Amino acid sequence: MYDRVLVPTDGTETVEQTLPHALSIAADNDATVHTLYVVDNRLVTAAEGDATDNLRDSLEADGEAAVADVADRAAAEGLETVEAVRTGTPWKEVLAYADEADCDLIVIGAHGKTPKEKIVSLGSVSERVVDNASIPVFVVRRDRSE
């Protein structure tokens, strides 16, 4: 049913709660795990002067580490992986990547932000992915009891 499962990552603990679900689905379907980190260009363009390049480099390094972590975990389960780091608006890049890679399913974590937190952080990536995706989206809410 699923041949290519996309697991967007932001490198936070929410991904730790999302991965068991994503890897189980991928293993059950012998699917390839695609993992994607998006450098939010809104943050980069908000930086000034020399800070722009430093911030971009730092976020790209964070992204490489985040996708490598997901790929390592998937590979440990015997799953094929594809890693990508892109720059743009996160929810738009997730959907564009899913389309370009012909993914069948997106497994994404949700931070469970309050409305005020969503405003401060420029919205909810997972909500926008769900609202705009043309393929199924499996959402794993962060356990706030931890």
C-alpha positions, 0 to 999 in steps of 0.5 A: 500500500505504501512504497515511499513514506516521508518523515519530515524532521525538525530534529526535536523530541517530537520526531522521537515519538513519530519515528516508531510509527513511521518505521513500523508502517514502512517496515510493514510495507517494505517501503523506503523512508524519505526524511526531509529537513527544511531550513525555514527561509523566513528565519534566515531572511530575518537575520541581518548582515553577517548573521544571515550566512552563519544562521543558514550554515548552522540551520543546514548543519542541524538539518543534515544531523536531523535527517542522518539521525532518522536515516540511521534509525531506519537503516537499523530497521533494515529500511532503505532511506533517502535524505534531503535538506531544503530551504523554503517555507516548511509546509510548502517544501514538505508537500513539494518534496512529497509530490516530487518523490512520489511519496504515498504517506507523510508521517509527521509530528505535531507539537501540540502548540497553543494558538498563541504559540502558533502565532509566535512560531508562524503557524503549525507546519503539521496543520498546513500539511494536513490541510493541503496534502493530496496524500494521506498524512499520519499525525503523531501528537507530542506527549506533553506529559514528559 
